[in-house]
């Protein structure tokens, strides 16, 4: 990379950090208002987020008429916009600020019961609502460690890592050393959160094709590998956006998630994600290319 491109990357990284610094001081209602404007712009202009959202919703909700699908696309992009502006204050403001917006916690006994066991705990966090809330909520309840993927901009990496560690969590990168640290932590009875609907980068060892909304989706096997090697508990969790804050809900995962067969376990993981999406389909991150990998002979969606 030449010096000009390096300078541009550095400048863009600084701009992103600067925007985060400004929006971090805004009240939640203002962040959501700005997010709705961004969502409208994403819906009204040709862009990759809108195109991918349209394709994903048409694939996963064929029972909806075209008008209903378009309404869901519009609402989804609105929530994408709100998520964009909510992240900075959630990361940067004191935890007491966030706590007043956590209006209700459903099925917390699932979390409490898992904490009472000597084995570790994996919490599956689908890309629904505002999953970044758990980077503050879970460490406030117990010791925790999490994986993060280093971004392209060094300044943003420092911001993400420092923000997610504010309440005491440790962050490790998504590489072999990070996974090894996570495995060691789970063996000691620790807690971690994993985003299970991210498409793995490893073609051969990273995932299997498991059903998601009736279609084969390349699904990570990391959860299964960690669970089999540590005998830890697996539950799900979401933070759904409501009018005056968020509702946290813990989800029971089907017992087949504990099977040694990777496809069986991955199918159970996807079933939990799908159930949470059907609970609030407009709040799922449909602009993510969940079906970008296809089985041999399959047709590419994007």
N, C-alpha and C positions, 0 to 999 in steps of 0.2 A: 504494500500500500504506500503511495507517495505521500509526501508531507502535506499536500493540500487536502487530500482525503482524510488524513489523520486529524488535521485541524478542524475539518467540518464535523467529524465524529465527536470531537471534543466539545465543539460549540453546541451541537445538538444535545449532547448530554447535559451541558450546563443549562440550556433552555428548559429541558424537561424538569430538572431539579428546581429551577426557578418557578415554574408553573406550580409544581407540587408545594413549594414553600408558600405561595400566595393562597392557593385553595385550601391549605391546611388550616387557615384562620377563619374560614367561612362557616356559618351555621349549616346544619344538615339540610334545612329547607332550601337554602340558597344553592347548595351543591346539587340537590335534586332538580331545582328549577333550571340551572344551567345544563344539567344532564338531559333534561327533556328537550331543550333547544338543540343540543348536539344530536340527540336521537332523531329529531325531526329532519335535520340536515342529512343524516345518514340515510333516512328513508326517502328524501326528496331528490337526492342526487345520485348518479351512478357511482358505485364504489364496490370494493371487494366485500365489505361487511354485509351490505345489503344483498348482493348476489349470492353469497354463501348461505345467508339466513333463508332466503327464498328457496334455495335448493334443499336445504336440510328440512325445513318445515314441510315442503311438498312431499318429501320422501317419508317422513316420520308420521305425518298426519294426513294420509290420503283420503280419510273419511270426511275431512272438512271440505266444504265447497270453496271455490277460488276466492270469494269475498272474505270468508272466514279465515282462510290462510293469509290473505293480505292484512287483515286486522291483527292477526297474531304476529306477522312480520313487523308491522308498525310498533306494536306494543313491546316486542322483544328489543328492537333498536332503541326505544325509549329507556328501557331498563339498562341496556348497555351503556348509554350515555350517563345515566345516574350512577352506575357503578364507577365509571371513569372519574367522576368528581368526588365520589364518596371516599375513595381510597386514601387520599392525602390526610383528611382530618382523622380518619380511623387510625392511621399509622402514627400521626404526629401529636394529636391531642392527648391529654392525660386519660388513663383508663376510666376514671370516674365520669368523664364526659360521655364516653361510649356506653358505660353501664346504664345510664339513665334512659338510653334508647333501646335497651334489651328488654322489651315489654313482657315477654313470656318465654318460658323454657318448657318445652314438651318432652316427655319421656326421659327426664334427667336421670331417672333410676337406672337406665341402661348404662350411663356413664359412671354413676356412683358405684354400681355393682361391679363394673369392670375394674374400678380403682381399688376395690377391696381385695382383688385377686393378686397373688404374687407374680403372675405372668404379666407381660406387657400389654399394651393396647394400641391398636391401629384404628384411627378414625378416618373414614372415607369421606372426603369433602367434594361432592360434585360441583361443577362450575355453575352454580345456581344461586340467585340472590346476590349476597355479598359474602363470599367465602373468606375474604380477608379479615372478617370479624374474628375468626377463630385464631388468627395469629396473635390476638390480644386476649381473647376469652379463655382459651385452653391454658396458656401459661399462668393465668390468674387463678386457675383451679388446681394445677399440679405442675410438676416439672415436666418439660416437654422438649423435644428436638424435632426439627423439620428439615425437609429437603428444599432447596431452591435452585433454579436454573439461572446461572449468571447471565445478565443481559449484555447487549452489545456495547453499552456505554459504561465505562468504569465508575463514573460519578453516580449513575443510577444503581449500580450494584451495591455501593456503599450505603446509599439511602435505603434500599430494600432491606439489606441485612441488618442495619442498625434499627430500622423501624420495627421489624419483626422480632427483634430481640429486646424490645423495650420492657416487656413484662417478665423477662427472665428466660425466654426460650433460647435454645442454641440452634443455629442454622448451619447446615452442611451442604456443599454443592452436590448436584446430581451426577456424580461420577463414582468410580469404583471405591475410592477412599471414603466418600460421603456415605455410600450404601453400607460399607463395612462398619463405619461409626454408628450408623443407625441400627444395624444388626446387633452390635455389642450393647447398645443402649436398651433395646427391647429385651434382650436376654436378662438384663438387670431389673426388668419390670417397669421400664419407662413407657411414656406415651408419645405417639407421633401422629401427625396428620398427613394424609396422602391424597392428592387429586387423582382419582382413579380413571377419569375419562380423558386423560392426556394420551395422545397416540405415542407409543414408544418409538424411539429412534433406531433401536436394534431390530433388524429384520428377522434374524434367526432365533435369538434367545430372549428378546425383550417382550414378546407378546404372542397371543393366539387370536384367531378370528372367532369371536363370540357374538351371539345375537344381541342386538340393541335396536329396539323398536322394529323387530322383525327382519333386520338386515345385518349382515356380517360386519362387525366393527373390530378393527385390530385393537386388542385390549391388553394392557400391561399384565405381566405375570409376576411383577415385583411383590404385590400383596401376598400372593400365594407362596412365593419363595420365602418371604420373611415369616409368614405365619407357620409354615411347615418347620422352619428351623428354630422357632422360639416358642411355639404353642401359645402365642398371644391371642387375645380376644380381638374381634373385628366388629365394629359398629359403624353406622353412617351418621352424618350430621349435615344440616343445612341452616342457613340464616336467611329466612324469607323477608323480603322488603314489604312493610305494611305502612299505613298512612303516617304514623307518628314514630316510626322506628323500625325494629326488626323483631321477628319471632324465631327463636332458635328451636330446632327440633332434632332430637336424636332418633335414629332409625335402626330397627332390628334388621339384621342381615340373615338371609336364609342359611341354615346350618351347612349346606353344601359348600359354603365358602371355605370350610375347614377340610374339604377333601383334598387328597394329594394330587388328583388329576387336575392339570392346569386349566383345561377347557371347562370342566365342571365348576371350578372355583371362579373363573373369570365370568362365567354365565351368571353366577350368583351376584357378583359385584355389579355387573351391568343391570341386573334386575333391580337392585337397590337404587341405582342411579335413575333408571327409568321410572320407578315408583315416585321418586322425589320430583322428577320433571313433570309427571302427570299432575302432581299436586299444584304446580305453578309453572305451566309451560312457557308463559311469557317471560319468566325470569331466568331461563336457561341461556347459556352462551351459545346460541345457534350460529353465530358468525365464525365459530371455530370449525375447522375442517375435520370433523370427527371421522368421516368416512374416506379420508384421503388415500388410505391404503386399501387395496382391493384384493380379494383372493385370486389365485391364478385363473385366468380366463374371464374375470369379472370386468364390468364396465365402469370406467372412471366417472365420478360424479362431478368433479370440479375441473 
